[in-house]
Amino acid sequence: MERVISYPAPKNAVLQNDYMVKVRPNGEESWIVLPTYRVKVDMHDVHNASMAYFDFEGEVEIEISGPWYIYQVDIRPLSKEINYSCDTKKVHFTLKSR
């Protein structure tokens, strides 16, 4: 059984609109748009990034799109070797729960 559980952004979180993150159970037609919010990353060269989160069971499709050209994609952890497809401004990949 495929299932997605989305959550609102944390209270007082600063929402970001740089990227759109969508998720859906594999094979479904309609997407769930996840709120993205600002987080600070990298202890040595601190800068802003966007974050979204959700839970799921089964297999889900994820699509991340934004206004900029995408030149490189790293889906972490790299050891999972998650396959993805990418066009100029959109990344698409699938995750499976254990």
C-alpha positions as a printed Julia matrix, in Angstrom:
98×3 Matrix{Float64}:
  0.0    0.0     0.0
  1.4    3.38   -1.04
  0.69   6.29    1.28
  2.03   9.82    1.74
  1.74  11.88    4.92
  2.5   15.57    4.52
  2.98  18.08    7.32
  2.66  21.84    7.54
  5.87  23.84    7.85
  6.98  24.34   11.47
  5.4   27.26   13.3
  7.27  30.51   12.63
  9.26  28.93    9.79
 10.18  31.27    6.96
  8.64  29.84    3.82
 10.68  29.71    0.62
  9.36  29.76   -2.91
 12.65  29.01   -4.66
 11.67  25.41   -5.4
  8.44  23.49   -5.7
  8.52  20.04   -4.13
  5.75  17.6    -5.04
  5.19  13.99   -3.98
  2.65  11.32   -4.88
  2.17   7.6    -4.35
  3.61   5.73   -7.33
  1.05   5.45  -10.11
 -1.29   8.14   -8.76
 -2.21  11.11  -10.91
 -2.49  13.95   -8.38
  0.5   15.47   -6.63
  0.78  16.76   -3.07
  2.64  20.09   -3.01
  4.84  20.29    0.08
  5.62  23.55    1.84
  9.29  24.47    1.6
 11.0   26.61    4.17
 14.35  28.24    4.78
 17.09  26.42    6.66
 20.72  27.35    7.25
 23.29  24.83    6.0
 27.07  24.3     6.14
 28.8   25.15    9.41
 31.81  26.8     7.73
 30.13  28.76    4.94
 26.6   29.25    6.26
 23.99  29.92    3.59
 20.26  29.48    3.1
 18.68  26.41    1.55
 15.14  25.11    1.08
 13.72  22.13    2.96
 10.53  20.08    2.81
  9.61  16.88    4.61
  7.04  14.08    4.55
  6.54  10.44    5.51
  5.52   7.61    3.23
  4.86   3.89    2.91
  5.44   1.89   -0.24
  6.8    3.72   -3.26
  6.52   7.43   -4.02
  7.48   9.73   -6.87
  9.1   13.06   -6.09
  9.43  16.05   -8.37
 11.48  19.13   -7.56
 11.33  22.12   -9.87
 12.62  25.66   -9.77
 13.36  28.7   -11.89
 17.08  27.95  -12.41
 18.84  25.52  -14.71
 19.93  22.37  -12.92
 23.52  21.41  -13.67
 24.18  18.81  -10.97
 22.06  16.56   -8.77
 23.22  14.77   -5.62
 20.55  12.75   -3.8
 21.87  11.79   -0.39
 22.96   9.49    0.97
 25.03   8.8    -2.12
 25.44   5.17   -0.98
 21.75   4.54   -1.84
 22.5    5.3    -5.51
 19.02   6.73   -6.12
 18.34   7.06   -9.84
 16.78  10.25  -11.15
 15.83  11.99  -14.36
 16.55  15.64  -14.91
 15.61  18.17  -17.54
 16.7   21.79  -17.49
 14.65  22.88  -14.45
 13.1   19.73  -12.99
 14.33  16.61  -11.12
 12.21  13.48  -10.8
 12.99  10.35   -8.73
 11.35   7.48   -6.89
 11.81   6.34   -3.28
 10.8    3.02   -1.74
 10.23   2.37    1.94
 11.7   -0.73    3.54
